[in-house]
Amino acid sequence: MSDFPRTRTEQTADERATLASFLDFQRDTLAMKCAGLTTEQLRARVLAPSELSLLGLVRHLAEVERGWFRNTYNNEARPGFWKRPDGGFAEFDVDTADPEEAFAVWRGECDHARELVAAAESLDVLGHHGEEAFSLRWILTHMIEEYARHNGHADLLREHLDGETGE
């Protein structure tokens, strides 16, 4: 895993480039944790009683990207990708999930988010979720936190799957 290319974080850039590079580093870390695994390994829930799997994390983070960047920041009101018949979220229901589809959706959402961030007038631009307002700065910072937390989960899952560890 150590040979996997990841975005270099900006050390002397402005705030937007710094935050964007840290978020891309976290995105790349998730991809690194999933690299080289079979469909069965990506779907595996190896930390009982948790229902987490690497594929579930990829699908979840695709939903999170969509929710914060498209819906909250850009006011697109897009529905989730994976829903249960009762309307609940189904991103962690991976028994028959297609990894290629999940990664394509996730990468598409990451690409769209990058475009929105690059086009923003400033980090002070607000998005809204109901009555609450969130600056783009807050959203980027929250997304870094979201990925960092889930990448810790991904590291544990990967270690249980095949013994690979990494930063």
N, C-alpha and C positions, 0 to 999 in steps of 0.2 A: 504493500500500500504506500510505502514512503516515496515511490517513484511517480505517484499520481500527480499530475499538474494541478496546482491550485493558484488562484489569483493572489498576486503579491499585494499585501496591504500597503496603502499609501502612508508614508511616514512624514511627508512635508507638504502635502497637498491641502487644499481648502477643505472645509467641513463636508461638503457634499461628496467630493471624491473620496475622502477618508471613510465616511459612513458607507458609501456604495461599495468600496473595496472590501471593507470588513464584512459586509453582507455577502458579497460574492465569495469571499474566502469561506464563509460558513456554508454557503450553497455547495461549493466545491467539496467541502469536507463531507457532506452527506453523500454526494456522488461517489467519493472515494470509499466510504464505508460500505457501499453497495457494489463496488466494482468487482467483477470476476465471479460473482455468485450465480448459482442456478436459480431457476424459477422457484423450486422447492425451498431453497435456502432463503430467498427473499421473502417468501410467505411464512416461513417457520416462526412459531411462537416458542422461543426456547427459554424464557424466563418466567416460568409458572410462579404464581397464578396470573401474571400479566398477560394480556392479549396483544401486546406490542409485537410487531414484526417490522423488519426494514421496509418492506413494501407498504405496510400501513403507514409508516412515517413519511414515506415519499408522497403517498396519496394525501395524507393529512396536511403536509406542508404545501402541496398544490392548492388545497382548499384555503389555507391560511394566506398564501400569496394572493389568491383571488379575492378573498374577503377584505383584506386590508388595502390592497392597491386598486383593484377594480371597483369594488363596492364602496368602501369607506372613503378612500382618497378621491377616486374619479367618478363616484356616484353612478356606476353602471348598472347596479341592481341585478347582477347575474346570479342565477341559482347555482347551487353546488353541483359538482360533477357526479358524486356518488351518494345516492339517497336510498334509504329503506322505504318500503311501501307505506310505512306510517309517517314518512317525512323526515325521520331522524337521519343523522349523518351515518354514512356507511363506509367511510374511508378505511376503517380498520377491519372491515369484513373482506378478507383477502383470499379465502379458500379457493376461489376460482378467478381471482383478479389477474389481469394481464399486465405483466411488468412493462412491456413495451409501451402499452397505452398509458400506464401511470407515469412513466418517465417522460413521454412525449407531452402529456398534459402539464406536468410539473415544469419542464423546460420552457414550454410555451408561456406559462404564467410568469416564470422568472424573466423571460425576455420582454414580455409586455410591461412588467414592473420596471425594468431597467429603462425602457423607453419613456415611461411616465416620469421617472425620477430625473432623467436627463432633460426632459422638456419643461420641467417645473420652473416657474419664474424664480422661486426661492424655496428654501426649506421651511419658510413660515406659511406657505400656502396651506389652507385648512381643508380637511376632508371631514365628513360627518357620518356618524352612525346614530340614528335617532336624534336625540337632543344633544348628544355629546360631540364636541369638536376635537379633532386631532391634527396637529401640525405634521407636515411631511417629515420633519426632523424626528418627532416622537415615533411615527410609524417606522421609520428606518431603524431607530434605536430598539424599538420593540421587536422588530423582525430579527435583528442580530441576537437579541436575548432568546427569542423563540427557537431559532436554529441552534444556538449554543446549548440550550437545555436538551433539545431532542438529539443533537449530535452526541451528547453524553450517553443517552439511551442507545443510540446506534452503535457506539463503541462497545458497550456491554453486549449487545446482541451479536455483533460481529465476533467478538472474542469467544462467545459461547458456541458460535457456529463452526469456526475453523481455527480458533486460536490466534487469529491476526489481531494485533493491537496497533495503535498508532495515536498520533496526536489529534 
